[in-house]
Amino acid sequence: MNNKTNRFENLTFDDFRKLATDPKLSRHEKVGFPDSYREGKEDDIFQDICGKLTNLSLPGKKVLEIGPGCSELPVMLAQLCERNGGQLIFVDSDEMLTFLPQAGHITKYAGTFPAALGNDLGNWVGKTDAILAYSVIQYIFTEGNLWSFVDHCLSLLADSGEILFGDVPNITMRKRFFASAAGEAVHRDYTGSDKKPEVIFNQLESGQMDDSVVLGILARARAQGFHAWVMPQAKTLPMANRREDILIRKP
Ligand SMILES: C[S@@+](CC[C@H](N)C(=O)[O-])C[C@H]1O[C@@H](n2cnc3c(N)ncnc32)[C@H](O)[C@@H]1O
């Protein structure tokens, strides 16, 4: 890890546990983001989430957040659920969960999803109204079994239940952007040089989610009887030019 950006690359669940306990890091850095990516942006991000995961705004809903981390986003979610008389489950490492609020409507499970829920998982099958995993599934893709993770999430949904796999980094989307005039302009501003960004489409991209994975999630969910869409992030969001969201709904 040579610099600040590199220390946030290729993180594992255990790496996040270490970041969470490092007192020198800000709450954004503890969840793997340089401050510049998140500071002052969380209200916009939460608004974007609520515009997609519409069940969050309805009364009395059962909500699960997988990988909430310890930024303000899960705090905002906890407040929204409380106002709406909903129940909220957080699943993440103990090190992350300790930063999150304690309240009667919140249950915390320490560990990875779905294993952390143990026998309680069955209580939520077919009964969950909203599942949020924001900036999380890329880590399941590299470290776990993405298809098992997706299927477990699908199995939990109640009728009309929704899943938002948000803030998904898609390397092909990133390449499309940096191959465009808009991407070149962003690159010029960022680097201060006229050199064009290097974009190579036909090479191995180990560990990177791409169109095939994003569209594969849609295809799998749809084949199993769920509606599923890829949605753009609001343009005000810090990584909207290279990340997108997946929304799934049980009809
Ligand atoms: C990049 S952070 C995102 C945190 C938060 N959702 C946000 O956007 O601010 C990824 C989070 O996912 C958690 N995580 C990774 N794999 C997980 C798993 N299998 N189950 C639950 N949490 C997981 C990490 O501990 C970390 O808190």
The ligand as an ORCA input file, in Angstrom:
! r2SCAN-3c Opt
* xyz 0 1
  C     -17.342     -0.203      0.677
  S     -18.056     -0.573      2.222
  C     -19.667      0.146      2.000
  C     -20.304      0.576      3.306
  C     -21.653      1.289      3.146
  N     -22.626      0.450      2.496
  C     -21.461      2.577      2.388
  O     -21.730      2.611      1.179
  O     -21.040      3.552      3.011
  C     -18.383     -2.315      2.127
  C     -18.977     -2.881      3.402
  O     -19.453     -4.196      3.142
  C     -19.101     -5.036      4.222
  N     -19.113     -6.410      3.702
  C     -18.296     -6.986      2.783
  N     -18.664     -8.254      2.562
  C     -19.764     -8.491      3.333
  C     -20.611     -9.625      3.543
  N     -20.452    -10.785      2.895
  N     -21.636     -9.513      4.433
  C     -21.836     -8.344      5.096
  N     -21.072     -7.248      4.934
  C     -20.054     -7.320      4.065
  C     -17.749     -4.506      4.671
  O     -17.431     -4.883      6.004
  C     -17.974     -2.994      4.546
  O     -18.517     -2.432      5.698
*
